[in-house]
Amino acid sequence: MSNCNLSGPLDPSLTRLQYLSIIRLDLNNFSSPVPETFANFTNLTTLHLSSCELTGTFPEKIFQVATLSVVDLSFNYHLYGSLPEFPLNSPLQTLIVSGTNFSGGIPPINNLGQLSILDLSNCHFNGTLPSSMSRLRELTYLDLSFNDFTGQIPSLNMSKNLTHLDFTRNGFTGSITYHFGGLRNLLQIDLQDNFLDGSLPSSLFSLPLLRSIRLSNNNFQDQLNKYSNISSSKLEVLDLSGNDLNGSIPTDIFQLRSLSVLELSSNKLNGTLKLDVIHRLENLTTLGLSHNHLSIDTNFADVGLISSIPNMKIVELASCNLTEFPSFLRNQSKITTLDLSSNNIQGSIPTWIWQLNSLVQLNLSHNLLSNLEGPVQNSSSNLSLLDLHDNHLQGKLQIFPVHATYLDYSSNNFSFTIPSDIGNFLSSTIFLSLSKNNLSGNIPQSLCNSSNMLVLDFSYNHLNGKIPECLTQSEKLVVLNMQHNKFHGSIPDKFPVSCVLRTLDLNSNLLWGSIPKSLANCTSLEVLDLGNNQVDDGFPCFLKTISTLRVMVLRGNKFHGHIGCPHANSTWHVLQIVDLALNNFSGVLPKNCFKTWKAMMLDEDDDGSKFNHIASPVLKFGGIYYQDSVTLTSKGLQMEFVKILTVFTSVDFSSNNFEGTIPEELMNFTRLNLLNLSDNALAGHIPSSIGNLKQLESLDLSRNHFDGEIPTQLANLNFLSYLDLSSNRLVGKIPVGNQLQTFDASSFVGNAELCGAPLTKKCSDTKNAKEIPKTVSGVKFDWTYVSIGVGFGVGAGLVVAPALFLERLKKWSNHKIDKILLVILPMFGLTWIPTDDDEAEEDTEENNSDMEEESDYNEDQNSLVHQRFQGWYCVLCSKLDISKKKVIHDPRCTCYPSPPISTSTYPDSYSYHSHT
């Protein structure tokens, strides 16, 4: 009952027909699971349920019915399942589950000795292929394409009847040099889009019946010209593009009379090829020689041969050292795709090229073209993709094909005002770029009539006026790039609830006001660049709900206040580029916010190999993406990152008013490549945990108030190629390592107490000015202060000693000595316990008798007071307050050395920093 417009679910009464042997219900709409009771049909041989909108999980027991020989469950996209181990001596001959959600691995299939057709394409299978697959002698058709299989491909030499082999788009690796010898019935082999390597299997080129060889987009490394004995006269398709093949193109290829597709693009082939040899290939429809090291000679020695050139549909001659348009193309009336990009073609675009009525895709980008040869007259053109970017075209642009979906005119010298009726020609257009030209004037309202527009890029021009509200109201626009123009006014607050915007780039305009609150509707936003405008607003916490945000650039505006969103529940867990530089942000850096920026942190399972770009799909089926770009300050220079790797991370908070210390949470950004905190009021030590940032390439902490020594861990950052620690208060010797001594002295200037290479100031020079502190029994003290203290003490003793014999002066002398010693002794790590007034009045004999006990008591008290007064004291710049419990330093005074005073016991005590 195939294709009978039946609807589901399957009636339970069907399960009572237990003697059924054949069930064919393809092309109906049951929208239901498969009844498990089908496994009770003991005579079942054939089960066809293709394209039935089946749902749920397919019962594994059905696969194990002892009589089952044919199963076809294909094109049920919501049907789940996996393959079980099959019963011994299973009669299964055909197993097709393509276009389903089946997953898992392929179990050992030793028991499927009669299997002839195995189609598991377009599913979610994974793992390696069982070695038992090489023993399937009856196999004729094998399709495992579009899955996630890995490992090596088993040899199929025993499958002598194999005609069709397709492993496209998997993760297979290794060599296949000797895998297919003897498959004399093979008609088609397709292994494209894998990771296969080694030499090409030479046996393929001698198989007598082979019609199609597709090995593109692998890693084959071989000299193509060694295969000069290609004898398969029936070969129709030869696709070896996207490999590492080298050498010249063997002339035998042009003897294959049946050849219709010849694709050798994107290899390393070399030499000069006279294109008149293609006249022998009378069936040729596709010629791909792009992106090699070839020089193509399109001049025909015998002009008469031009008429014998076959009518091709696809001609790809990009990067072939062409200097002019090939003349034979005039007669290619059936051509649909023409790629002459990345050549050296100069002069005008000829008029005849617009008269090719079948032409759908034309790529002339990356040439030296300067103008159009006469007016464009063919208004009935079927041109859908037109790429003229990166030429020298000038004047007024007059090519807006009615049926065009992709138009790229960027990086030329066009200078005109955008026509007011431009929207009338762009009803089918989904991609329009006029970036990097000399356009002027306003954006006309008619542009909003382009209801199918996905990408609109007018960046780097001289456009002015206001951004039309209707552009932000679009429910289809994915990319809006207006950066580097002269737009003024506020950003329209009209983003719809159904906003699908992924890139909004308005950098370097004259925009003011606030970030529109409706932008929070764009929950797919990945790139937000509002840099270098006059936006006056606080940190956009309302965008916290956009969990897809990867790039946020707000630099060069008038943003103010604190950053971080303490009351927001959502997180920017994929945020990888943050640029808040050149604003008026203040306060401390938000450590709690940093905890949620997971993309800045290297996962334990991340091996760093997953390189991808931030891009938006434009023509999903054509593989065309819009590549986002962003301008960042990297290594002291402004750079435009044209392709943003998803593994690239950057944090730039420079030129604001941030204060406090660097939070430890920032040191967890183990994936960070660029960190710029310069021109702020940050203080404290550089954290030793900066050594965690193993991926760091650029570090700028200049023009802050950092003090203390440079942590030695900084010398272990092996990727660091730019460093600026200048204009801080760092002290001590620059750590010695493979990295730090390679930087110029300018990386460290403005730190008066730094010494060592690459600075000219040697660390030994500091001894002449101030002696380096020595350590005795673990207590640091300065001999300069010791000599002053001892002299002061001796002098005081000579003056005060006579007075000790006078009873009435005893109390006074004790008090004065206590005050003196409380100031002097802590300078070199010693302490003094003042004598209590009551104790001073006690009898001398009693004091002597209790001397030993009191000594023990004082020793305990010394320990307590020593905990209070740890560290260094400058006698000329420091004094105790009236309570004798904290030290007050004169901030105008210079004192060497001057490490900070411990605040572990008294947090209100002042930390002291030297001032010159």
Steps between C-alpha positions, in 0.01 A plus 500: 500500500780738406420865430131471587464818709446291811519674835590365839534369742541142385186314606559240775301247300789484254702317761254208496603410144775275630554312174596809302829458319510825299407847629533791258360828636747753355409864436213534745459725802461287808675741744525225761746246642550157347308233698737268687260215423640492144777291658239224550448458125697179467465492118601862441747534212448858373431818697476824299411806708690768311378863525218430745570779755572232760589613852642352820758223527500210257472166688832310470319166524360547149856488357538157663204334330653181364335526156559873434689570177405861404461804729453855367435772760651787302394865518327488835680795650349462847558130536769397750674172552821297486620177344504185717707187458335300227399133541721220375462428126268798457345514150517882499586623152392868505530740793413864435457754780629810319355837594403399854626579850660159546824521697768298676755268345477213255507171691704200372323381185655156456149353491390704197660282237221573249498879542495670160380857565600700809394866505554689826548843344393829659468365853700546821704180507848521647800295607722281287386247242513134605774296334235243409375742233793391281346149483165601347541309175148572363515877551400704193397836644663669804410853605618635839515867396423795729565336835770528766702186435870513583806281471623314196293356218518118493609333179211404273695281258275201573184685396551415134144600407518851648375764257429801720720628788430829679675609824456876449518744792634291785821504701686208342878512517799306369601366163283316245778411256422127480135488605315471170706278271298240316163678529446467129125566525541831682314783328524779757731582791441808715733570794493879501507714814704273727857504635652230281864533407786324327510424129206471267393138450649431157271198457202732463627637171513153344155373599320438168143600595570792731300809407543735795797572733438762769787537748480876563578679827738250655875507567629291213862584423620372169637594162209492262721471191617151603154371405567524130332168418140591581319244290142511631337610178157512667603754767252788509583676828848565639496726809832526686460858616597619847802276557879545499568354158797639312681464171356576161168384359550174306401529135322163516215669683412683181466168316200398716231557239214433743622747761235756593636629833868584553559660841863557603460830685672586829808281472868575439512412132750694295620562149344662196188358341385595152125496530441400138545134612146502636357487149554121517258473794181533301278413801668736746253708704710594805861621495659591836867603506483782757745573780804302396840616379398470138538744215213453258558602141161580346641598159416236242774421249228397256217752530274254325508276809292753693188385324569139605519587872210320672218701652599505864282598795762563767839662435726570798832665412568702814865572582628373163718800408255625238556853367191524279157349458524163316353559156351151471247595773308714250357185345409327827126553475419237766741620763340545843805556725809701407779564750794711379586647841850558637667557167671799341228596254515871427289754314128478440237237567385410145141554399461144366531354848158647592349338188559146624136426574561179693758658729390472864824549695778740398808562713750759375632602840868565580602625158616834360179595319437874472171557319211359301516474123188689399156490664350180634214422261380153600216571742378139477820364654464195723803601703451399861852531646721789392832560674708796383672584827864604527553660161556859386151557364391862514225739410132420532386145560227393257481124548212390719373175343133448574543138609820552699522344846868574569664831399849592620642828369728570796859629489473699177502870414130546428395855583132582480191568702292191558203516257172581671329205326770242575258291705290434189783293351581300811181309573688166479830618647614342825860633499604853401843647571619840381764518771827694449399728218435874480122504535336817631158629596225332699368146501172513303183367659439276199780275622260378767286349221767228468298267715734202453820680600716304745829690474536874442852642505558868422809537722798727424329762286392863541132442562323740735158581638315275739476124496152419364273355767364245256841326486496425871137388471591220261407150611741337253816709513789297645790742444486880506843656452513880474838563664732787396246739354353830621161392628366719780209502741404217731479131422134425417326321785290285267649151518205258480423216737575259214843658435752253349794740481837333563734790415444870569805711413465880524863576593649843417195713429352805675226322690393617844238422763453163665513139387141420402327278754323309221838361395445243775245343262787388277565182694724357223741795504865393484686819404417842645739778399403856596858624540619853426172689516356739758267260679440626855367214708572260783618145462231311298392247761167456323688311226591233754214286369680463165688180578642478145711819522861435398635847420418822687684816395400825673836680485537873436160618626368672813395194693520546875437340838589153621513194278359163587142398556455368855123456475489316167443125490618436144864485400718579200651155504629523139632857522854499358580860402426791734622852421391776740804723448494882486186557706418632847434170674602496865500286813663163550517222242199266547642170620158332524426591140829346384402165648233456232716579194570136429628555144804676650591183686666196351299184554680196633398304191587783260808423294481832314443331164144617439570802284196666353393849404216719616288507189136522394363265235377683192447232238469195722502250218769686305744511790519882496548673835536861606829528687487743791793731569600715796771760559697447820807649662741210493864519602489877507354534150149524363428197285196387307422135564319407178429143607430466871602159629261363757803409712639856498437697821573858598426729797569874466397724793765765434459878538223504758487576872511150643656465843581233754700187432496246219247236612620142515199400287658678204800270536271205422471616138739230390399537134567875493717631213492876562469686832514880521436678832717805430416862589291434808549543876554134582734427791649220706725220387491330162354160600743210486211299356553690174708195416168320436450700181705263286340617172571870560664676204459866597501653851471873571484616864670836442408832663344364818611488866622141521771446759714219635718272293425355159387140564745242370207309349474771233828376354340162427240628252654353186259659248541854633618722215394842628544633854460847652541551876623857474401790727413309815669465841661161452817419691778246507669294235328412174461119503739312276348271239476424132234766441544815709855577389390500135288811550623854453580714803195712416287217639630580851581874510333723755560258788780671696583198713514237224840368402658235285488417129369636271535821708846657518465537877678214671359370823836540678483878449225529758745403779685827466191700575336281759643180645298189417330368816668207673332219688597368841308205642218563258451865611574771242667820615688790346848574648452869428205506733678276748792746530262790544304305759804391698644853500172640614477239774855558631449874507172462680665268751778748587251776557235307688718261712575747785133570536429134570647544847239751584177332607279783389655499150470121458145499368575783261811332359324167444227674306745687275714194431189301410396760244848510345537124477147456361612709203855370454487123558220407254714648219719194500244240600529522880228596746467674839237448769443822704547471877171527683464790750411262782802291429725808518393561861574143617802419713827443314570175683160365401570591143832317510346189651231491234738581212498151351120470511453847355745419225280210391194724510671770293609242248136403443398862473785566256360228277156666499634846431732364233193372318360850504812673370645300216694636208713807439480844661675809374618707798499819298164445334295297751357540846264317732163652565397601851366149571834345406309241297551615143757674289441827320717573196566832337396452135726785387810334639749277317614192681697198376411220526130519572298177479139530609412461865301195594134570556413152615435612858400861447330543165467874553877553501654681207704326232801702401637552149817693424474829312791662326 
